Amino acid sequence: MNVSDADVAVLQDCLTLLEKWSVTWQLSISIKKCSILMVGSGGSDAVYSFSDQAIESVDVVKDLGVLVDSKLNFFQHISDITKKAHQRASMILRCFLTRDHSLTHCCA
């Protein structure tokens, strides 16, 4: 499903309303931390803006510590978790002086 011009206009109108709300309530929004993630197939080349600054369009976003891509695939998230677990396990293993499984060496 492709994104229509009407969908692009609706999202931009929502961003404009959010901008007005943030000015009214004196709450700043960091555009550097904002991004657009189109979920599903048939993305759009539209450029969205907030406070006259373009919002970056991305293929993967991290939300609440979970990496999600445009196809709602969690492969990258799982890959990152297993990589970190392997690094920590390797660090723990390096703390041991020997890799000998018998305990006779420590009980002399």
C-alpha positions in Angstrom: 0.0 0.0 0.0 1.5 3.3 -1.1 1.3 6.4 1.0 -1.1 8.9 -0.6 -0.6 12.7 -0.8 -3.6 13.0 1.6 -1.8 10.8 4.2 1.4 12.9 3.9 -0.7 16.1 4.4 -2.4 14.6 7.5 0.8 13.7 9.1 2.4 17.1 8.4 -0.8 18.8 9.8 -0.4 16.7 13.0 3.3 17.7 13.3 2.2 21.4 12.9 -0.4 21.0 15.6 2.2 19.4 17.9 4.6 22.3 17.2 1.9 24.8 18.1 1.1 22.8 21.3 4.7 22.8 22.3 5.0 26.5 21.9 1.8 27.2 23.8 3.0 25.0 26.7 6.6 26.2 26.5 7.9 22.6 26.0 10.7 22.2 23.6 11.0 19.1 21.4 14.4 17.9 20.3 14.1 17.4 16.6 17.5 15.7 16.6 15.9 12.8 18.6 12.9 12.5 16.3 12.6 10.3 13.2 10.1 9.0 10.8 9.7 5.2 10.4 7.3 4.1 7.7 5.9 0.7 8.7 5.0 -1.8 6.0 5.8 -1.8 2.3 5.4 1.1 -0.1 7.1 3.8 1.9 7.1 7.5 0.9 9.7 9.9 -0.3 7.9 12.7 1.5 9.9 15.1 3.7 8.3 16.0 7.0 9.3 19.1 9.0 8.9 20.4 12.5 9.9 24.0 13.3 11.2 24.4 9.8 13.6 21.5 10.3 13.4 18.3 8.3 12.8 15.1 10.3 15.0 12.3 9.3 13.4 9.2 7.7 14.9 6.0 9.0 14.7 2.2 8.3 15.3 1.2 12.0 14.3 3.0 15.2 15.1 2.3 18.8 12.0 2.8 21.0 12.1 1.9 24.8 15.3 0.0 24.2 13.8 -2.2 21.4 15.1 -1.9 17.8 12.3 -2.1 15.3 12.5 -1.9 11.5 10.0 -0.9 8.9 8.8 -4.5 8.5 8.4 -5.0 12.2 11.2 -7.4 12.2 13.2 -7.8 15.4 16.2 -9.5 13.8 18.6 -6.6 14.5 17.4 -6.3 18.1 17.9 -10.0 18.8 21.3 -9.9 17.1 22.4 -7.0 19.3 21.2 -8.7 22.4 23.1 -11.9 21.6 26.2 -10.0 20.7 26.2 -8.2 24.1 25.5 -11.5 25.9 28.5 -13.1 24.1 30.7 -10.2 25.0 29.8 -10.4 28.7 30.2 -14.2 28.8 33.7 -13.7 27.2 34.6 -11.1 29.8 33.5 -13.4 32.7 35.6 -16.3 31.1 38.7 -14.0 31.0 38.4 -13.5 34.8 39.3 -17.2 35.4 43.0 -18.1 35.7 42.5 -21.6 34.4 40.0 -23.4 32.2 40.7 -26.8 33.8 37.3 -28.3 34.8 38.8 -30.4 37.7 38.7 -28.8 41.1 41.9 -30.7 42.4 44.1 -27.7 41.7 42.3 -25.3 44.0 42.2 -27.7 47.0 46.0 -28.3 47.7 
